[in-house]
Amino acid sequence: MTIASDELSEIRQRTIGCMLGLAYGDAIGASYEGRLIEQAVWFVIGKTAKGEKRYTDDTQMSIDLAESMIACHGFVADDVAKRFAANYRWSRGYGPGAAKILKLIKKGTPWQVARTSAFPNGSWGNGGAMRAPVVALFHSQNSTGERVVELARAQASITHAHTLAQDGAALVAASLFHALRLNAGQCNKSEFWRNVVSLANLQDAKAWEARCEWASNGLNLSEDSQPSPRVVAGKLGNGIAALDSCVTAIYIAIRFMEDDFFEMLNFIRQCKGDVDTMGAIAGSIYGAINGFRGFYSSRNINIENIKEIEELGERIFAMSQH
């Protein structure tokens, strides 16, 4: 089946938009990450010598995964793990668990062993979820949603052996799979969310049940009844655990899909907690729905390597067509 040129143009815009949204959400959100002491540290190290906003491990590991999939013409876990380890820098804001794992991999420890070095049952954090959009982009046209979810779990498992972390990655990838096909102007938001949960096929569904139900019900509310950031954070979470951030970020992305990008990021900022990762996940979904046109208002915000990230989106799009 031949895809029309105008449809290809739309897919291209959404692919690039996803990568831009991830980077913008991450870099802008990083300034508001965590408590005052963490914000103070980022105030010192959060800009380049040129005054550009620096992105965190969220964007760096997404770049690593994308570069690996381009070089290997698909997902190769060993190559991804090596790139994660080689590009580790403490100043990107990696958590202590991730730092320990990546340092071990760099020294030659197999990732299958290193991933449980920090936590015996594996990390349940959101590090695998934050980079999950990448696999959805590579397989947005030529694979089933089930394959996208399978790859999302596989890439997460390199550093996150825990079921909850892999479930979070599955939810994010499922969101991107549907977002890339969505006509935002004709979308039932609650139905979109239910499709995401169904595709994710959560392994520990009971643990996610209350949050998923609350998100679905919240997306059914009228505009003047929408809950505040404080309520959203209280009901869905705002922490570094996948369980406490993935549903939150996806819910916010769906809720604000037709609004201004910065309005969405401001809402995430007010939720507090793990602002950069929630911003990265929500930003990637927003970009996948609205394309890079949704970021014209972001052009006056200087983020490091943003041109290279945009070009990476172009390369991902080119590869996704084969």
C-alpha positions as CSV (number, residue, x, y, z in Angstrom):
1,M,0.0,0.0,0.0
2,T,1.4,3.4,-1.0
3,I,1.0,6.2,1.5
4,A,0.0,9.6,-0.1
5,S,2.6,12.4,0.0
6,D,0.4,14.6,2.2
7,E,-0.1,11.8,4.7
8,L,3.7,11.2,4.7
9,S,4.2,14.9,5.4
10,E,1.8,14.6,8.4
11,I,3.7,11.6,9.7
12,R,7.0,13.4,9.4
13,Q,5.7,16.4,11.3
14,R,4.4,14.2,14.1
15,T,7.6,12.2,14.3
16,I,9.7,15.4,14.6
17,G,7.2,16.9,16.9
18,C,7.4,14.0,19.3
19,M,11.2,14.4,19.6
20,L,11.0,18.1,20.0
21,G,8.2,17.8,22.6
22,L,10.2,15.3,24.6
23,A,13.3,17.6,24.6
24,Y,11.4,20.8,25.4
25,G,9.3,19.2,28.1
26,D,12.4,17.8,29.7
27,A,14.7,20.8,29.5
28,I,12.0,23.3,30.5
29,G,10.7,21.1,33.3
30,A,14.2,20.4,34.7
31,S,14.3,23.9,36.3
32,Y,11.3,22.9,38.5
33,E,12.4,19.4,39.3
34,G,12.3,18.1,42.9
35,R,12.8,20.2,46.1
36,L,14.6,23.5,46.5
37,I,18.1,22.0,46.9
38,E,17.7,20.1,43.6
39,Q,16.4,23.2,41.9
40,A,19.3,25.1,43.2
41,V,21.8,22.6,41.8
42,W,20.1,22.7,38.4
43,F,20.2,26.5,38.5
44,V,24.0,26.2,38.6
45,I,24.5,23.5,36.1
46,G,21.3,23.7,34.0
47,K,22.7,26.0,31.2
48,T,25.5,25.6,28.7
49,A,28.3,28.1,28.2
50,K,26.1,29.6,25.4
51,G,23.2,30.1,27.9
52,E,21.1,27.3,26.4
53,K,18.9,25.2,28.6
54,R,20.4,21.7,29.2
55,Y,18.3,18.6,28.9
56,T,18.5,15.7,31.4
57,D,19.0,12.0,31.2
58,D,15.4,11.8,29.8
59,T,16.4,13.3,26.5
60,Q,20.0,11.8,26.5
61,M,18.8,8.2,26.8
62,S,16.1,8.8,24.2
63,I,18.8,10.1,21.8
64,D,21.0,7.0,22.7
65,L,18.1,4.6,22.0
66,A,17.3,6.4,18.7
67,E,20.9,6.5,17.5
68,S,21.3,2.8,18.3
69,M,18.1,1.8,16.4
70,I,19.3,3.8,13.4
71,A,22.8,2.3,13.5
72,C,21.6,-1.3,14.1
73,H,18.5,-1.0,11.8
74,G,16.4,-2.0,14.8
75,F,16.5,-2.7,18.5
76,V,19.6,-4.5,19.7
77,A,19.7,-4.5,23.5
78,D,23.4,-4.9,23.9
79,D,24.2,-1.9,21.7
80,V,21.6,0.2,23.5
81,A,23.1,-0.7,26.9
82,K,26.6,0.2,25.7
83,R,25.4,3.6,24.5
84,F,23.5,4.3,27.7
85,A,26.7,3.6,29.7
86,A,29.1,5.5,27.4
87,N,27.0,8.7,27.5
88,Y,26.3,8.6,31.2
89,R,27.2,12.0,32.9
90,W,26.2,12.7,36.5
91,S,25.4,16.3,35.4
92,R,22.4,15.0,33.4
93,G,20.6,14.3,36.6
94,Y,20.7,10.5,36.5
95,G,19.3,9.0,39.7
96,P,21.8,7.1,42.0
97,G,20.3,3.7,41.0
98,A,20.7,4.4,37.3
99,A,24.3,5.7,37.9
100,K,25.3,2.5,39.6
101,I,23.9,0.3,36.8
102,L,25.4,2.3,34.0
103,K,28.8,2.5,35.7
104,L,28.8,-1.3,36.0
105,I,27.8,-1.8,32.4
106,K,30.6,0.6,31.3
107,K,33.1,-1.6,33.3
108,G,31.9,-4.7,31.4
109,T,29.2,-6.1,33.6
110,P,26.4,-7.6,31.4
111,W,23.3,-5.4,31.6
112,Q,21.2,-8.5,32.6
113,V,23.3,-8.6,35.8
114,A,23.8,-4.9,36.3
115,R,20.2,-4.0,36.2
116,T,19.5,-5.6,39.6
117,S,22.6,-4.2,41.3
118,A,20.8,-1.2,42.8
119,F,17.5,-3.0,43.6
120,P,17.2,-6.8,44.0
121,N,13.9,-6.9,42.2
122,G,14.8,-4.3,39.7
123,S,14.0,-0.5,39.6
124,W,10.3,0.5,39.4
125,G,11.3,4.0,38.4
126,N,10.1,5.9,35.3
127,G,13.5,5.8,33.4
128,G,12.3,3.1,31.0
129,A,9.1,5.0,30.3
130,M,10.7,8.4,29.5
131,R,12.5,6.9,26.5
132,A,9.6,4.6,25.3
133,P,8.3,7.2,22.7
134,V,11.3,6.4,20.5
135,V,10.4,2.8,19.8
136,A,6.9,3.9,18.9
137,L,8.3,6.3,16.3
138,F,10.4,3.7,14.6
139,H,7.4,1.4,14.3
140,S,4.6,3.9,13.9
141,Q,3.6,2.7,10.4
142,N,4.9,-0.8,9.8
143,S,4.2,-2.6,13.0
144,T,1.2,-3.5,15.2
145,G,0.6,-1.7,18.5
146,E,1.4,-5.0,20.2
147,R,4.9,-5.0,18.7
148,V,5.4,-1.4,19.8
149,V,4.5,-2.3,23.4
150,E,6.7,-5.4,23.3
151,L,9.7,-3.3,22.2
152,A,8.9,-0.6,24.9
153,R,9.1,-3.3,27.6
154,A,12.3,-4.7,26.1
155,Q,14.2,-1.4,26.0
156,A,13.0,-0.6,29.5
157,S,14.2,-3.9,30.8
158,I,17.9,-3.0,30.1
159,T,17.9,-0.8,33.2
160,H,14.5,-1.5,34.8
161,A,13.7,-5.2,35.6
162,H,10.7,-4.5,37.7
163,T,7.2,-5.2,36.2
164,L,5.8,-1.8,37.2
165,A,8.6,0.1,35.4
166,Q,8.0,-2.0,32.2
167,D,4.2,-1.4,32.5
168,G,4.9,2.3,32.6
169,A,7.0,2.1,29.4
170,A,4.2,0.1,27.8
171,L,1.6,2.7,28.7
172,V,3.8,5.5,27.2
173,A,4.5,3.6,24.0
174,A,0.8,2.7,23.6
175,S,-0.1,6.4,24.1
176,L,2.4,7.3,21.3
177,F,1.1,4.6,19.0
178,H,-2.4,6.0,19.2
179,A,-1.3,9.6,19.3
180,L,0.4,9.3,16.0
181,R,-2.8,8.2,14.4
182,L,-5.1,10.7,16.2
183,N,-7.2,13.4,14.7
184,A,-7.2,15.7,17.8
185,G,-10.2,17.7,16.7
186,Q,-12.4,14.5,16.5
187,C,-11.2,12.8,19.7
188,N,-13.1,11.4,22.6
189,K,-10.4,11.8,25.2
190,S,-11.7,9.2,27.6
191,E,-12.0,6.7,24.8
192,F,-8.5,7.5,23.7
193,W,-7.3,6.7,27.2
194,R,-9.2,3.4,27.3
195,N,-7.6,2.4,24.0
196,V,-4.1,3.2,25.5
197,V,-4.7,1.0,28.6
198,S,-6.1,-1.8,26.5
199,L,-3.1,-1.9,24.2
200,A,-0.6,-1.6,27.1
201,N,-1.9,-4.9,28.4
202,L,-0.5,-4.1,31.9
203,Q,1.2,-7.1,33.7
204,D,0.3,-5.8,37.1
205,A,-3.1,-4.4,36.2
206,K,-4.3,-4.3,39.8
207,A,-1.6,-1.9,40.8
208,W,-2.6,0.6,38.1
209,E,-6.4,0.1,38.3
210,A,-7.3,3.1,40.6
211,R,-5.2,5.6,38.7
212,C,-6.4,4.4,35.3
213,E,-10.0,4.6,36.3
214,W,-9.5,8.1,37.8
215,A,-7.8,9.3,34.7
216,S,-10.6,8.0,32.5
217,N,-13.3,9.6,34.6
218,G,-11.3,12.9,34.8
219,L,-11.1,13.1,31.0
220,N,-14.9,12.9,30.8
221,L,-15.4,16.0,33.0
222,S,-16.5,19.3,31.5
223,E,-13.9,22.1,31.1
224,D,-15.1,24.0,34.1
225,S,-14.9,20.9,36.3
226,Q,-11.4,19.9,35.5
227,P,-9.3,19.1,38.6
228,S,-6.4,21.3,39.8
229,P,-2.7,20.4,39.6
230,R,-2.8,19.7,43.3
231,V,-5.7,17.3,43.0
232,V,-4.1,15.6,39.9
233,A,-0.8,15.1,41.8
234,G,-2.7,13.7,44.8
235,K,-4.7,11.2,42.9
236,L,-2.3,10.1,40.2
237,G,1.1,10.9,41.7
238,N,4.1,13.1,40.8
239,G,7.1,11.0,41.9
240,I,9.9,9.2,40.2
241,A,8.2,5.8,40.3
242,A,6.6,4.7,37.1
243,L,3.3,4.2,39.0
244,D,3.5,7.7,40.3
245,S,4.2,9.6,37.1
246,C,3.3,7.8,33.9
247,V,-0.5,7.9,34.2
248,T,-0.1,11.5,35.4
249,A,1.9,12.6,32.3
250,I,-0.4,10.8,29.8
251,Y,-3.5,12.1,31.4
252,I,-2.2,15.7,31.2
253,A,-1.1,15.3,27.6
254,I,-4.5,14.0,26.6
255,R,-6.3,16.7,28.6
256,F,-4.2,19.5,27.0
257,M,-3.8,18.1,23.5
258,E,-5.8,20.9,21.9
259,D,-4.3,23.7,24.1
260,D,-1.1,25.7,24.1
261,F,2.0,23.6,24.8
262,F,3.2,26.0,27.5
263,E,-0.2,25.9,29.2
264,M,0.3,22.2,29.5
265,L,3.9,22.5,30.8
266,N,2.8,25.1,33.4
267,F,0.2,22.7,34.7
268,I,2.9,20.0,35.0
269,R,5.1,22.5,36.8
270,Q,2.3,23.1,39.3
271,C,2.0,19.4,39.9
272,K,5.5,19.6,41.3
273,G,7.7,16.5,41.8
274,D,9.3,14.8,38.8
275,V,8.5,17.7,36.5
276,D,11.2,17.0,33.8
277,T,10.1,13.4,33.2
278,M,6.4,14.2,33.2
279,G,7.2,17.1,30.9
280,A,9.2,14.8,28.6
281,I,6.5,12.1,28.4
282,A,3.6,14.6,28.0
283,G,5.6,16.7,25.6
284,S,6.3,13.7,23.4
285,I,2.6,12.8,23.2
286,Y,1.6,16.4,22.5
287,G,4.2,16.6,19.7
288,A,3.0,13.3,18.2
289,I,-0.6,14.7,18.1
290,N,0.2,18.3,16.9
291,G,3.4,17.9,15.0
292,F,6.3,20.3,15.1
293,R,3.8,23.1,14.3
294,G,2.8,22.9,17.9
295,F,6.2,24.2,18.9
296,Y,6.5,27.4,16.9
297,S,6.0,29.4,20.1
298,S,9.0,27.4,21.6
299,R,11.5,28.6,19.1
300,N,12.6,31.6,21.2
301,I,13.6,29.2,24.0
302,N,17.2,28.1,23.5
303,I,17.8,24.4,24.3
304,E,21.1,22.7,23.6
305,N,21.4,20.6,20.5
306,I,17.7,21.3,19.5
307,K,18.6,21.4,15.8
308,E,20.3,18.0,16.1
309,I,17.3,16.6,17.9
310,E,15.1,17.9,15.1
311,E,17.4,16.3,12.5
312,L,17.3,13.0,14.5
313,G,13.5,13.1,14.2
314,E,14.0,13.4,10.4
315,R,16.3,10.3,10.4
316,I,13.8,8.3,12.5
317,F,11.0,9.2,10.0
318,A,13.1,8.2,7.1
319,M,13.9,4.8,8.7
320,S,10.3,4.2,9.8
321,Q,9.3,4.2,6.1
322,H,11.3,1.0,5.3
